[in-house]
Amino acid sequence: MMRGYDKAEALDFILQRIHAKDHPELAEMLPELISQTIDADMDYMHSHHVLDEEGNAGTEYYEDDEAFEYMVETLAQNNHLDPVRAVKLASLVDDYMDYQQAYLESKGLVDWE
């Protein structure tokens, strides 16, 4: 995890902003999917050296498109989603990225811009 990052707090922050009506095909899975998305995002950052082992800034920059693809592919595979639901998942991950950014900025943890 990122140093100073509270997954439970971030999950609550994000879930308050993502609406089931915007993702009806995945509505019953939203809490689990967002939790998994946070984990996949952190895994991406560690494996791509955006974060070091202690959760501090690493040697590389966060690549939005690459991270997005990594999260969608990871979640689609882990949840055995068919291609139609995988496309819907991409929309959810896009929303997640916006709200994750808002959470990080609200906590003063990082500014990706």
Secondary structure, DSSP 8 states (H G I E B T S, - for coil): --TT--HHHHHHHHHTTS-GGGSGGGGGGHHHHHHHHHHHHHHHHHHTTSB-TTSSB-SS---HHHHHHHHHHHHHHHTT--HHHHHHHHHHHHHHHHHHHHHHHHHTS----
